[in-house]
Amino acid sequence: MVGHWGRVTYAGLGDRATDWLTELDRLGVGAGESVAVVGNASPAMVALVTALAVRGAVAVPFAPADPPVEVRGIRIATAHATRVIEFSGPDEWTVRTSAVPDGPRPGLLAALAESGEAGLVLFSSGSTGESKAALLSLRHLFDGFRAPARPRRTLQFMALDHIGGINTLFRTLMGGGTVVTVPQRTPKHACTAIERHRVQVLPTTPTFLNMLLLSGVHRDFDLSSLELITFGTEPMREITLAHAVKTFPHVQFKQTYGLTETGILPTRSVSSESLRMDVGGRGFSTSVRNGVLWIKSPTSMLGYLNAPSPFDDDGWLDTGDAVEVAEDGSLRVLGRLSALMNVGGEKVSPAEVENVLLRAGNVRDAVVTGRPNPVTGEIVTAKVELIEQEEHRALNKRLRKFCAGQLPPHKIPAVITVSDVPLHGERFKRMGGTG
């Protein structure tokens, strides 16, 4: 692992994990116990998670700033964590005990402890303390990372409280690669790390990729080491992908797909320019039912600690993602089925309208949603983030006229508002709309 804090070898990482096992003994942390870990992906934090896996404990990772402290407290209690280990820097940490809720432990945690397996608890994103707590088997997850891979230098973009961050970290380490961390997830910090450490793989989100392209920061750095950019967590816009492929012609682009509940699935993009991909393989199965993607996965979670199981009796999960199936069997993910709008009986995809708005000029980002309407069922509304200020009435007229030339009347936004704040959250996913 390398980063602004320095460099650590595999042997050094192993030594740190051994030190943490000694510390866990001192703290009295035993097999089956849940431990909350708060911090960024530093060698010390990674070594701690590794030590918890060796111990057969349950790691409950949290990013430093997300969620808020009061929400984090609710989630720590949901996971029945007895200790909270919080990192204030790469090698600075504190530990405190945590009050466990009254009553018996959730059955899933008890069963995992009885089996002797290590676990991982990840929470669905949300602003309240009622997010679903997914319990995963680390053995099942790690088994999925053992596929042969060429060792490469990979930027650790996503935090470890996200299945994508866990996937990046351990797939890279178990493949003999190098994990490159950044102090902040900004276009400038990412480009600095890519140039300095000759990063080959950039796993990111469409929103962050769009921010990088619009900022123009990439022009100030040597990014020639990049070989692969992967993107997932939300639908990619056609205009963003086309811009990225043109900007980085030497780079392969690959779409990824996965959920906390299922793990990250094997995918193969039809081409760098295409939003269609093959999904599944190596024990993963997919099925499209009524236009919605269903998944059966060997790395599926054991279940929720605070909600009923979402799997059917045969182990299939309804992802809730609407997809199109091409003649060759490849899929294009349109976004959440719940995000599709019904305007006068016609289905409207937010991504389609957003793609048009982003081509209209002076639009940095756009989020399209539906609003209830007594006549048509719903109307299309758009919230846009501008590059430069523009008079609101003139903007509405210009954008609606531009959309009229490329969309049928029922898909043209009836209401357009301007956002004064970025339209993405801490995880660089669009807030609402197709995200």
C-alpha positions as a Markdown table, in Angstrom:
| # | Residue | x | y | z |
|---|---|---|---|---|
| 1 | Met | 0.0 | 0.0 | 0.0 |
| 2 | Val | 1.2 | 3.5 | -0.8 |
| 3 | Gly | -0.2 | 7.0 | -0.1 |
| 4 | His | 0.6 | 10.4 | 1.3 |
| 5 | Trp | 1.5 | 8.7 | 4.6 |
| 6 | Gly | 4.3 | 6.6 | 2.9 |
| 7 | Arg | 4.6 | 3.0 | 1.8 |
| 8 | Val | 4.1 | -0.5 | 3.4 |
| 9 | Thr | 5.0 | -3.9 | 1.9 |
| 10 | Tyr | 3.0 | -7.1 | 2.2 |
| 11 | Ala | 5.3 | -8.2 | 5.0 |
| 12 | Gly | 4.8 | -4.9 | 6.8 |
| 13 | Leu | 1.1 | -5.3 | 6.5 |
| 14 | Gly | 1.3 | -8.8 | 7.9 |
| 15 | Asp | 3.4 | -7.5 | 10.8 |
| 16 | Arg | 0.8 | -4.9 | 11.6 |
| 17 | Ala | -2.0 | -7.5 | 11.5 |
| 18 | Thr | 0.0 | -9.6 | 14.0 |
| 19 | Asp | 0.3 | -6.6 | 16.2 |
| 20 | Trp | -3.4 | -6.0 | 16.0 |
| 21 | Leu | -4.1 | -9.6 | 17.1 |
| 22 | Thr | -2.0 | -8.9 | 20.2 |
| 23 | Glu | -4.0 | -5.7 | 20.8 |
| 24 | Leu | -7.3 | -7.6 | 20.3 |
| 25 | Asp | -6.1 | -10.1 | 23.0 |
| 26 | Arg | -5.4 | -7.2 | 25.3 |
| 27 | Leu | -8.8 | -5.7 | 24.7 |
| 28 | Gly | -10.5 | -9.0 | 25.2 |
| 29 | Val | -12.0 | -9.2 | 21.7 |
| 30 | Gly | -12.9 | -12.8 | 20.9 |
| 31 | Ala | -14.3 | -14.7 | 18.0 |
| 32 | Gly | -17.9 | -13.7 | 17.0 |
| 33 | Glu | -17.6 | -10.3 | 18.6 |
| 34 | Ser | -18.6 | -7.2 | 16.5 |
| 35 | Val | -16.1 | -4.3 | 16.4 |
| 36 | Ala | -16.8 | -1.0 | 14.7 |
| 37 | Val | -13.9 | 0.5 | 12.8 |
| 38 | Val | -14.0 | 4.2 | 11.9 |
| 39 | Gly | -11.5 | 5.6 | 9.4 |
| 40 | Asn | -10.0 | 5.8 | 6.0 |
| 41 | Ala | -8.2 | 3.0 | 4.2 |
| 42 | Ser | -4.8 | 3.2 | 5.8 |
| 43 | Pro | -2.4 | 0.3 | 6.4 |
| 44 | Ala | -3.3 | 0.3 | 10.1 |
| 45 | Met | -7.1 | 0.1 | 9.4 |
| 46 | Val | -6.6 | -2.6 | 6.8 |
| 47 | Ala | -4.4 | -4.6 | 9.1 |
| 48 | Leu | -7.1 | -4.3 | 11.8 |
| 49 | Val | -9.8 | -5.6 | 9.5 |
| 50 | Thr | -7.5 | -8.4 | 8.5 |
| 51 | Ala | -6.8 | -9.2 | 12.2 |
| 52 | Leu | -10.5 | -9.3 | 12.9 |
| 53 | Ala | -11.0 | -11.7 | 10.0 |
| 54 | Val | -8.2 | -14.0 | 11.4 |
| 55 | Arg | -9.8 | -13.8 | 14.9 |
| 56 | Gly | -13.2 | -14.8 | 13.5 |
| 57 | Ala | -14.8 | -11.5 | 14.6 |
| 58 | Val | -17.2 | -9.2 | 12.8 |
| 59 | Ala | -15.9 | -6.0 | 11.3 |
| 60 | Val | -18.3 | -3.0 | 11.1 |
| 61 | Pro | -16.5 | -0.3 | 9.0 |
| 62 | Phe | -17.5 | 3.3 | 8.9 |
| 63 | Ala | -16.1 | 6.3 | 6.9 |
| 64 | Pro | -15.0 | 9.2 | 9.1 |
| 65 | Ala | -17.6 | 11.7 | 8.0 |
| 66 | Asp | -20.5 | 9.6 | 6.7 |
| 67 | Pro | -22.9 | 9.0 | 8.4 |
| 68 | Pro | -23.3 | 11.7 | 11.1 |
| 69 | Val | -22.1 | 10.7 | 14.6 |
| 70 | Glu | -25.6 | 10.3 | 16.0 |
| 71 | Val | -26.6 | 8.0 | 13.1 |
| 72 | Arg | -23.4 | 6.1 | 13.4 |
| 73 | Gly | -24.3 | 5.4 | 17.1 |
| 74 | Ile | -27.6 | 3.8 | 16.1 |
| 75 | Arg | -25.9 | 1.6 | 13.5 |
| 76 | Ile | -23.2 | 0.6 | 15.9 |
| 77 | Ala | -25.9 | -0.6 | 18.3 |
| 78 | Thr | -27.7 | -2.4 | 15.4 |
| 79 | Ala | -24.5 | -4.3 | 14.7 |
| 80 | His | -24.1 | -5.2 | 18.4 |
| 81 | Ala | -20.6 | -3.8 | 18.4 |
| 82 | Thr | -18.9 | -4.0 | 21.8 |
| 83 | Arg | -15.8 | -1.9 | 20.8 |
| 84 | Val | -15.4 | 1.2 | 18.6 |
| 85 | Ile | -11.9 | 1.7 | 17.2 |
| 86 | Glu | -11.6 | 5.1 | 15.6 |
| 87 | Phe | -8.6 | 6.4 | 13.5 |
| 88 | Ser | -7.8 | 10.1 | 13.6 |
| 89 | Gly | -4.8 | 9.6 | 11.3 |
| 90 | Pro | -3.0 | 6.8 | 9.5 |
| 91 | Asp | -1.4 | 5.5 | 12.8 |
| 92 | Glu | -3.4 | 7.4 | 15.4 |
| 93 | Trp | -6.4 | 5.6 | 17.0 |
| 94 | Thr | -8.5 | 5.4 | 20.1 |
| 95 | Val | -10.7 | 2.6 | 21.4 |
| 96 | Arg | -13.9 | 2.8 | 23.5 |
| 97 | Thr | -16.4 | 0.3 | 24.7 |
| 98 | Ser | -19.9 | 0.5 | 23.3 |
| 99 | Ala | -23.2 | -0.3 | 25.0 |
| 100 | Val | -24.9 | -3.4 | 23.5 |
| 101 | Pro | -28.7 | -3.3 | 23.2 |
| 102 | Asp | -30.7 | -5.2 | 25.8 |
| 103 | Gly | -32.0 | -8.6 | 24.6 |
| 104 | Pro | -30.5 | -11.5 | 22.7 |
| 105 | Arg | -28.1 | -11.0 | 19.8 |
| 106 | Pro | -29.6 | -11.2 | 16.3 |
| 107 | Gly | -29.8 | -14.8 | 15.2 |
| 108 | Leu | -27.6 | -14.3 | 12.2 |
| 109 | Leu | -24.8 | -13.0 | 14.4 |
| 110 | Ala | -25.2 | -15.8 | 16.8 |
| 111 | Ala | -25.1 | -18.4 | 14.0 |
| 112 | Leu | -22.1 | -16.9 | 12.4 |
| 113 | Ala | -20.2 | -16.9 | 15.8 |
| 114 | Glu | -21.2 | -20.6 | 16.3 |
| 115 | Ser | -19.8 | -21.4 | 12.9 |
| 116 | Gly | -16.4 | -19.8 | 13.7 |
| 117 | Glu | -16.5 | -17.7 | 10.5 |
| 118 | Ala | -15.6 | -14.0 | 10.4 |
| 119 | Gly | -18.2 | -11.5 | 9.2 |
| 120 | Leu | -18.6 | -8.0 | 7.8 |
| 121 | Val | -21.5 | -5.6 | 8.4 |
| 122 | Leu | -22.3 | -3.0 | 5.8 |
| 123 | Phe | -25.1 | -0.5 | 5.9 |
| 124 | Ser | -27.2 | 0.7 | 3.1 |
| 125 | Ser | -26.8 | 4.4 | 2.4 |
| 126 | Gly | -29.3 | 6.7 | 3.9 |
| 127 | Ser | -29.6 | 9.8 | 6.2 |
| 128 | Thr | -31.4 | 8.1 | 9.0 |
| 129 | Gly | -30.5 | 5.4 | 11.5 |
| 130 | Glu | -32.9 | 3.0 | 9.9 |
| 131 | Ser | -30.6 | 1.8 | 7.1 |
| 132 | Lys | -30.5 | -2.0 | 6.6 |
| 133 | Ala | -27.6 | -3.8 | 8.1 |
| 134 | Ala | -26.3 | -6.5 | 5.8 |
| 135 | Leu | -24.2 | -9.3 | 7.4 |
| 136 | Leu | -21.8 | -10.9 | 5.0 |
| 137 | Ser | -19.4 | -13.9 | 5.4 |
| 138 | Leu | -15.8 | -12.8 | 4.9 |
| 139 | Arg | -14.9 | -16.3 | 3.8 |
| 140 | His | -17.5 | -16.2 | 1.0 |
| 141 | Leu | -16.3 | -12.7 | 0.0 |
| 142 | Phe | -12.6 | -13.6 | 0.0 |
| 143 | Asp | -13.3 | -16.8 | -2.0 |
| 144 | Gly | -14.7 | -14.5 | -4.7 |
| 145 | Phe | -11.5 | -12.5 | -4.8 |
| 146 | Arg | -9.3 | -15.5 | -5.5 |
| 147 | Ala | -9.7 | -15.5 | -9.3 |
| 148 | Pro | -6.4 | -15.1 | -11.1 |
| 149 | Ala | -5.6 | -11.5 | -11.9 |
| 150 | Arg | -2.6 | -9.5 | -13.1 |
| 151 | Pro | -1.1 | -7.5 | -10.2 |
| 152 | Arg | -1.8 | -3.8 | -10.9 |
| 153 | Arg | -1.6 | -0.5 | -9.0 |
| 154 | Thr | -5.2 | 0.5 | -8.1 |
| 155 | Leu | -6.6 | 3.7 | -6.6 |
| 156 | Gln | -8.6 | 3.0 | -3.5 |
| 157 | Phe | -11.5 | 5.4 | -4.4 |
| 158 | Met | -14.4 | 4.1 | -2.4 |
| 159 | Ala | -14.5 | 3.9 | 1.4 |
| 160 | Leu | -14.4 | 0.6 | 3.2 |
| 161 | Asp | -18.0 | 1.0 | 4.4 |
| 162 | His | -19.1 | 0.3 | 0.8 |
| 163 | Ile | -19.0 | -3.1 | -0.9 |
| 164 | Gly | -17.2 | -1.5 | -3.8 |
| 165 | Gly | -14.4 | -0.3 | -1.5 |
| 166 | Ile | -14.1 | -3.7 | 0.1 |
| 167 | Asn | -14.0 | -5.3 | -3.4 |
| 168 | Thr | -11.2 | -2.9 | -4.6 |
| 169 | Leu | -9.1 | -3.4 | -1.5 |
| 170 | Phe | -9.0 | -7.1 | -1.1 |
| 171 | Arg | -9.2 | -8.0 | -4.8 |
| 172 | Thr | -6.1 | -5.9 | -5.3 |
| 173 | Leu | -4.2 | -7.2 | -2.3 |
| 174 | Met | -5.2 | -10.9 | -2.9 |
| 175 | Gly | -4.1 | -10.4 | -6.5 |
| 176 | Gly | -0.6 | -9.2 | -5.5 |
| 177 | Gly | -1.2 | -5.6 | -6.5 |
| 178 | Thr | -0.6 | -2.2 | -4.9 |
| 179 | Val | -3.4 | -0.2 | -3.2 |
| 180 | Val | -2.9 | 3.5 | -3.7 |
| 181 | Thr | -4.8 | 5.8 | -1.2 |
| 182 | Val | -5.6 | 9.5 | -1.4 |
| 183 | Pro | -6.1 | 11.9 | 1.5 |
| 184 | Gln | -9.3 | 13.4 | -0.1 |
| 185 | Arg | -11.5 | 12.2 | -2.9 |
| 186 | Thr | -11.2 | 15.2 | -5.3 |
| 187 | Pro | -10.2 | 15.2 | -9.0 |
| 188 | Lys | -6.9 | 16.9 | -8.1 |
| 189 | His | -5.9 | 14.5 | -5.4 |
| 190 | Ala | -6.9 | 11.5 | -7.6 |
| 191 | Cys | -4.8 | 12.9 | -10.5 |
| 192 | Thr | -1.9 | 13.6 | -8.2 |
| 193 | Ala | -1.9 | 10.0 | -6.9 |
| 194 | Ile | -2.2 | 8.6 | -10.4 |
| 195 | Glu | 0.8 | 10.5 | -11.7 |
| 196 | Arg | 3.0 | 10.0 | -8.6 |
| 197 | His | 2.3 | 6.3 | -8.2 |
| 198 | Arg | 1.7 | 5.4 | -11.8 |
| 199 | Val | -1.7 | 4.1 | -11.0 |
| 200 | Gln | -3.1 | 1.6 | -13.6 |
| 201 | Val | -6.7 | 1.1 | -12.4 |
| 202 | Leu | -9.2 | 3.8 | -11.4 |
| 203 | Pro | -12.4 | 2.4 | -10.0 |
| 204 | Thr | -14.9 | 5.3 | -9.7 |
| 205 | Thr | -18.5 | 6.5 | -10.1 |
| 206 | Pro | -20.0 | 8.1 | -13.2 |
| 207 | Thr | -20.6 | 11.3 | -11.1 |
| 208 | Phe | -16.9 | 11.5 | -10.1 |
| 209 | Leu | -15.8 | 10.9 | -13.7 |
| 210 | Asn | -18.0 | 13.7 | -14.9 |
| 211 | Met | -16.6 | 16.0 | -12.2 |
| 212 | Leu | -13.0 | 15.1 | -13.3 |
| 213 | Leu | -13.8 | 15.8 | -16.9 |
| 214 | Leu | -15.5 | 19.1 | -16.3 |
| 215 | Ser | -12.8 | 20.3 | -13.9 |
| 216 | Gly | -10.1 | 19.9 | -16.6 |
| 217 | Val | -7.6 | 19.0 | -13.9 |
| 218 | His | -6.5 | 15.9 | -15.8 |
| 219 | Arg | -4.8 | 18.1 | -18.3 |
| 220 | Asp | -2.3 | 19.2 | -15.7 |
| 221 | Phe | -1.1 | 15.7 | -14.9 |
| 222 | Asp | 0.6 | 12.7 | -16.6 |
| 223 | Leu | -2.1 | 10.1 | -16.5 |
| 224 | Ser | -0.5 | 7.9 | -19.2 |
| 225 | Ser | -0.1 | 5.0 | -16.7 |
| 226 | Leu | -3.9 | 4.4 | -16.6 |
| 227 | Glu | -5.0 | 1.2 | -18.3 |
| 228 | Leu | -8.5 | 0.7 | -16.9 |
| 229 | Ile | -11.3 | 2.8 | -15.6 |
| 230 | Thr | -14.2 | 1.0 | -14.0 |
| 231 | Phe | -17.5 | 2.6 | -13.1 |
| 232 | Gly | -20.5 | 1.6 | -11.2 |
| 233 | Thr | -22.9 | 2.3 | -8.3 |
| 234 | Glu | -25.2 | 4.3 | -10.6 |
| 235 | Pro | -26.1 | 4.4 | -14.3 |
| 236 | Met | -23.6 | 6.1 | -16.5 |
| 237 | Arg | -24.8 | 8.8 | -18.9 |
| 238 | Glu | -24.0 | 8.3 | -22.6 |
| 239 | Ile | -22.6 | 11.8 | -22.9 |
| 240 | Thr | -20.2 | 11.3 | -20.0 |
| 241 | Leu | -18.9 | 8.0 | -21.3 |
| 242 | Ala | -18.4 | 9.4 | -24.8 |
| 243 | His | -16.5 | 12.3 | -23.3 |
| 244 | Ala | -14.3 | 10.1 | -21.1 |
| 245 | Val | -13.4 | 7.7 | -24.0 |
| 246 | Lys | -12.5 | 10.6 | -26.2 |
| 247 | Thr | -10.4 | 12.2 | -23.4 |
| 248 | Phe | -8.6 | 9.0 | -22.5 |
| 249 | Pro | -8.3 | 7.0 | -25.8 |
| 250 | His | -5.6 | 4.7 | -24.4 |
| 251 | Val | -7.7 | 3.6 | -21.5 |
| 252 | Gln | -10.2 | 0.6 | -21.4 |
| 253 | Phe | -13.5 | 1.4 | -19.8 |
| 254 | Lys | -15.5 | -1.3 | -18.0 |
| 255 | Gln | -18.9 | -1.1 | -16.3 |
| 256 | Thr | -19.2 | -2.9 | -13.0 |
| 257 | Tyr | -22.3 | -4.1 | -11.2 |
| 258 | Gly | -23.0 | -5.3 | -7.7 |
| 259 | Leu | -25.0 | -4.7 | -4.5 |
| 260 | Thr | -24.2 | -5.0 | -0.8 |
| 261 | Glu | -26.6 | -7.9 | -0.7 |
| 262 | Thr | -24.9 | -9.9 | -3.5 |
| 263 | Gly | -21.3 | -8.7 | -3.7 |
| 264 | Ile | -19.7 | -7.5 | -6.9 |
| 265 | Leu | -20.6 | -9.6 | -10.0 |
| 266 | Pro | -18.2 | -10.5 | -12.8 |
| 267 | Thr | -19.0 | -8.2 | -15.8 |
| 268 | Arg | -17.7 | -7.7 | -19.3 |
| 269 | Ser | -18.5 | -4.5 | -21.2 |
| 270 | Val | -19.4 | -5.0 | -24.9 |
| 271 | Ser | -16.9 | -2.2 | -25.6 |
| 272 | Ser | -15.4 | 0.8 | -23.9 |
| 273 | Glu | -18.0 | 3.0 | -25.8 |
| 274 | Ser | -21.0 | 0.8 | -24.9 |
| 275 | Leu | -23.2 | 0.8 | -21.8 |
| 276 | Arg | -24.2 | -2.8 | -22.5 |
| 277 | Met | -22.5 | -5.5 | -20.6 |
| 278 | Asp | -22.6 | -9.2 | -19.9 |
| 279 | Val | -23.3 | -9.9 | -16.2 |
| 280 | Gly | -22.6 | -13.2 | -14.3 |
| 281 | Gly | -20.3 | -16.2 | -14.4 |
| 282 | Arg | -18.2 | -18.1 | -11.8 |
| 283 | Gly | -21.2 | -19.2 | -9.9 |
| 284 | Phe | -23.2 | -16.0 | -10.3 |
| 285 | Ser | -26.6 | -16.3 | -12.1 |
| 286 | Thr | -28.8 | -13.6 | -13.5 |
| 287 | Ser | -32.4 | -13.6 | -14.7 |
| 288 | Val | -34.6 | -10.8 | -16.2 |
| 289 | Arg | -38.2 | -10.9 | -15.1 |
| 290 | Asn | -40.6 | -8.3 | -16.4 |
| 291 | Gly | -37.7 | -6.0 | -17.3 |
| 292 | Val | -36.1 | -6.3 | -13.8 |
| 293 | Leu | -32.8 | -7.9 | -13.0 |
| 294 | Trp | -32.7 | -10.8 | -10.5 |
| 295 | Ile | -29.4 | -12.3 | -9.1 |
| 296 | Lys | -28.3 | -15.5 | -7.4 |
| 297 | Ser | -24.9 | -15.1 | -6.0 |
| 298 | Pro | -22.4 | -17.3 | -4.1 |
| 299 | Thr | -21.2 | -14.1 | -2.2 |
| 300 | Ser | -24.7 | -13.1 | -1.1 |
| 301 | Met | -25.1 | -11.7 | 2.4 |
| 302 | Leu | -26.3 | -14.0 | 5.1 |
| 303 | Gly | -29.2 | -11.5 | 5.7 |
| 304 | Tyr | -30.2 | -8.3 | 7.3 |
| 305 | Leu | -29.8 | -7.8 | 11.1 |
| 306 | Asn | -32.7 | -5.4 | 11.2 |
| 307 | Ala | -35.0 | -6.4 | 8.4 |
| 308 | Pro | -36.5 | -9.6 | 6.8 |
| 309 | Ser | -34.5 | -11.4 | 4.1 |
| 310 | Pro | -35.0 | -10.1 | 0.6 |
| 311 | Phe | -34.2 | -13.4 | -1.0 |
| 312 | Asp | -36.8 | -15.9 | -2.4 |
| 313 | Asp | -36.9 | -19.5 | -1.4 |
| 314 | Asp | -34.4 | -20.4 | -4.1 |
| 315 | Gly | -31.9 | -17.7 | -3.1 |
| 316 | Trp | -32.7 | -15.2 | -5.9 |
| 317 | Leu | -32.7 | -11.4 | -5.2 |
| 318 | Asp | -34.9 | -8.9 | -6.9 |
| 319 | Thr | -32.4 | -6.0 | -7.5 |
| 320 | Gly | -35.1 | -3.5 | -8.3 |
| 321 | Asp | -33.0 | -2.4 | -11.3 |
| 322 | Ala | -34.8 | -2.0 | -14.7 |
| 323 | Val | -32.7 | -3.4 | -17.6 |
| 324 | Glu | -32.9 | -3.7 | -21.3 |
| 325 | Val | -31.8 | -7.0 | -22.9 |
| 326 | Ala | -30.1 | -6.9 | -26.3 |
| 327 | Glu | -30.4 | -9.6 | -28.9 |
| 328 | Asp | -27.0 | -10.9 | -27.9 |
| 329 | Gly | -28.1 | -11.2 | -24.3 |
| 330 | Ser | -26.1 | -8.3 | -23.0 |
| 331 | Leu | -27.8 | -5.9 | -20.5 |
| 332 | Arg | -28.1 | -2.2 | -20.1 |
| 333 | Val | -29.1 | -1.0 | -16.7 |
| 334 | Leu | -31.6 | 1.8 | -16.9 |
| 335 | Gly | -31.7 | 2.6 | -13.2 |
| 336 | Arg | -34.0 | 1.8 | -10.3 |
| 337 | Leu | -37.5 | 0.7 | -11.4 |
| 338 | Ser | -38.9 | 3.0 | -8.8 |
| 339 | Ala | -37.2 | 5.9 | -10.5 |
| 340 | Leu | -38.9 | 5.3 | -13.9 |
| 341 | Met | -41.7 | 7.8 | -14.4 |
| 342 | Asn | -45.2 | 7.1 | -15.7 |
| 343 | Val | -46.3 | 10.0 | -17.8 |
| 344 | Gly | -49.7 | 9.5 | -19.4 |
| 345 | Gly | -49.1 | 5.7 | -19.4 |
| 346 | Glu | -45.7 | 6.1 | -21.0 |
| 347 | Lys | -42.5 | 5.0 | -19.2 |
| 348 | Val | -39.8 | 7.7 | -19.0 |
| 349 | Ser | -36.2 | 6.9 | -18.0 |
| 350 | Pro | -34.6 | 9.8 | -16.0 |
| 351 | Ala | -31.2 | 8.9 | -17.6 |
| 352 | Glu | -32.6 | 9.6 | -21.1 |
| 353 | Val | -33.7 | 13.1 | -20.2 |
| 354 | Glu | -30.6 | 13.8 | -18.2 |
| 355 | Asn | -28.4 | 12.9 | -21.2 |
| 356 | Val | -30.2 | 15.5 | -23.3 |
| 357 | Leu | -30.0 | 18.2 | -20.6 |
| 358 | Leu | -26.2 | 17.6 | -20.3 |
| 359 | Arg | -25.8 | 18.3 | -24.0 |
| 360 | Ala | -27.6 | 21.6 | -23.8 |
| 361 | Gly | -24.6 | 23.6 | -22.7 |
| 362 | Asn | -23.8 | 25.3 | -19.3 |
| 363 | Val | -25.2 | 22.3 | -17.4 |
| 364 | Arg | -22.7 | 20.7 | -15.0 |
| 365 | Asp | -25.1 | 18.1 | -13.7 |
| 366 | Ala | -28.8 | 17.2 | -13.8 |
| 367 | Val | -31.2 | 15.0 | -11.8 |
| 368 | Val | -34.5 | 14.2 | -13.3 |
| 369 | Thr | -37.5 | 12.9 | -11.2 |
| 370 | Gly | -41.2 | 12.5 | -11.5 |
| 371 | Arg | -43.8 | 14.6 | -9.7 |
| 372 | Pro | -47.4 | 13.5 | -9.1 |
| 373 | Asn | -50.0 | 15.0 | -11.5 |
| 374 | Pro | -53.8 | 14.5 | -11.4 |
| 375 | Val | -54.1 | 14.4 | -15.2 |
| 376 | Thr | -51.0 | 12.5 | -16.5 |
| 377 | Gly | -50.1 | 10.6 | -13.3 |
| 378 | Glu | -46.7 | 12.2 | -13.3 |
| 379 | Ile | -44.8 | 15.0 | -14.9 |
| 380 | Val | -41.1 | 15.2 | -15.6 |
| 381 | Thr | -39.1 | 17.6 | -13.4 |
| 382 | Ala | -35.4 | 18.5 | -13.6 |
| 383 | Lys | -33.0 | 20.0 | -11.2 |
| 384 | Val | -29.8 | 21.3 | -12.8 |
| 385 | Glu | -26.4 | 22.4 | -11.6 |
| 386 | Leu | -25.0 | 25.2 | -13.8 |
| 387 | Ile | -21.4 | 25.9 | -14.8 |
| 388 | Glu | -22.1 | 29.6 | -14.9 |
| 389 | Gln | -25.0 | 31.6 | -13.7 |
| 390 | Glu | -27.9 | 32.2 | -16.1 |
| 391 | Glu | -31.2 | 34.1 | -15.9 |
| 392 | His | -33.8 | 31.6 | -14.8 |
| 393 | Arg | -36.5 | 32.4 | -17.2 |
| 394 | Ala | -34.1 | 32.4 | -20.2 |
| 395 | Leu | -32.6 | 29.1 | -18.9 |
| 396 | Asn | -36.0 | 27.4 | -18.8 |
| 397 | Lys | -36.9 | 28.6 | -22.2 |
| 398 | Arg | -33.5 | 27.5 | -23.7 |
| 399 | Leu | -33.5 | 24.1 | -22.0 |
| 400 | Arg | -37.1 | 23.3 | -23.0 |
| 401 | Lys | -36.5 | 24.3 | -26.6 |
| 402 | Phe | -33.3 | 22.2 | -26.7 |
| 403 | Cys | -35.2 | 19.2 | -25.3 |
| 404 | Ala | -38.1 | 19.7 | -27.7 |
| 405 | Gly | -35.7 | 19.0 | -30.6 |
| 406 | Gln | -34.6 | 15.7 | -29.2 |
| 407 | Leu | -37.4 | 14.3 | -27.0 |
| 408 | Pro | -41.2 | 13.6 | -27.5 |
| 409 | Pro | -43.4 | 16.1 | -25.6 |
| 410 | His | -44.2 | 13.9 | -22.7 |
| 411 | Lys | -40.5 | 13.5 | -21.8 |
| 412 | Ile | -39.7 | 17.3 | -21.8 |
| 413 | Pro | -39.3 | 18.6 | -18.3 |
| 414 | Ala | -42.4 | 20.6 | -17.2 |
| 415 | Val | -40.5 | 22.1 | -14.3 |
| 416 | Ile | -36.8 | 23.1 | -14.2 |
| 417 | Thr | -35.1 | 24.3 | -11.1 |
| 418 | Val | -31.5 | 25.3 | -10.4 |
| 419 | Ser | -29.5 | 23.8 | -7.5 |
| 420 | Asp | -27.0 | 26.0 | -5.7 |
| 421 | Val | -25.3 | 23.0 | -4.3 |
| 422 | Pro | -23.7 | 19.9 | -5.9 |
| 423 | Leu | -26.2 | 17.2 | -6.9 |
| 424 | His | -24.2 | 14.4 | -5.4 |
| 425 | Gly | -23.5 | 13.1 | -1.9 |
| 426 | Glu | -20.4 | 12.0 | 0.0 |
| 427 | Arg | -20.2 | 8.8 | -2.0 |
| 428 | Phe | -20.2 | 10.6 | -5.3 |
| 429 | Lys | -23.5 | 9.3 | -6.4 |
| 430 | Arg | -26.3 | 11.5 | -7.7 |
| 431 | Met | -28.9 | 12.4 | -5.2 |
| 432 | Gly | -32.2 | 11.2 | -6.4 |
| 433 | Gly | -33.0 | 10.5 | -10.1 |
| 434 | Thr | -31.2 | 7.6 | -11.7 |
| 435 | Gly | -28.9 | 7.1 | -8.7 |
